[in-house]
Amino acid sequence: MGICISGMTADARFLTKFMRNECLNYWYAHGSLHPCERLVAKIGKKSQVKTAHPSKRPFGVGLLIGSVDEAGTHIFETCPSGNFYEYIAMAIGDRN
């Protein structure tokens, strides 16, 4: 799994640490690798909760996540609003 970020680095570090912990928890509980689409859905849910809560600052980072699992290769883009999309090819950042 590989990640590219666009936005605030501190928020990206927080989300990648969350992703690492989720993968380790899944490995210990199920004995296999975490499915990428499920992990991206968890990131989207976490981002949407921060966006919807009035007293919390939303995440200011977009992630481009590429991975290979049993279903094949995947490229996902996550937005600070909580939306996530799967693409065949994608770029992220100012000059995408």
N, C-alpha and C positions, 0 to 999 in steps of 0.2 A: 504494500500500500504506500502510495506517495501523496503528498499534499503540497499544493501551492496556495499562497495566501495573497489577499489584496485588502489592505485596510490596516487596522490597528494590530500591531504585533503582540501586545499584551493579551488581547482577546483571543488571538490565534493560539498563543501558548496555553491559555486556559482550556480552550476547546480540544487541543491535541492531547493535553494531559487527561482530560475527561475521556477521550477516545481510547487512549492507552489503558486506562483503568477498566473501561468497559470490555475491551478485548481480553484483558487478563482475567476478569471475572467470568467471562463466557468460557475461556479456556479451562479454568478450574472447575466450573459447573458442568460443562458438557464434553470436555476433552477434545474439542475441535476448534477450528478457526471461526471467528465471528463473521457472519455474512455481511458483505459490504452494504447492501441496500438497507438492511436493518440498522446498522450503525449510523448511516447517513440520516435515516428517519429519526433516530434518537437525537442527533445534532439539530435537526430541523425543529423537533418538539422543544428542545431546550432553548433554542433561539426565539421561537414564537412565544414562549412563556415570558421571557424577558421583555419582549416587545409589547405584550399585552398588559403587563403590570405597570400601573401608573407611577409607582415610586422607584422603579428600577431603570437603569440605563440600558438600552438595547445593545447587543453586540455590534461592534463596528467593523466587522470583518466578513469577507466572502471567502469561501474555501473551494478549491478545485481538487477533488479527491479522485485519484486513479487507483484501481486495484484489480487483482486477478483472483477469482475464486472458482468454485465448482461450476458455476453457470457461465463463466467466460470472463472477458475483460469488461470493465466498466469505467466510465468517467462521469462523476457527479459534480454539480455545482450547487453550493448552498448560498443562500442570501441571508442578510441580517434579519429580514422579516420572517424567516422560518420556512420559506419555500425551498424546495430542492428539485433539481431536474437532472435527468440522465441524458447524456449526449454521446454521439459517436466521435466528435472532435470539438474542442472548445479551448478558448483562451480566456484569461482573466487579468484584470488590471486596467491601467489607464489607456494603454495603447493596444488593446486587444483587437 
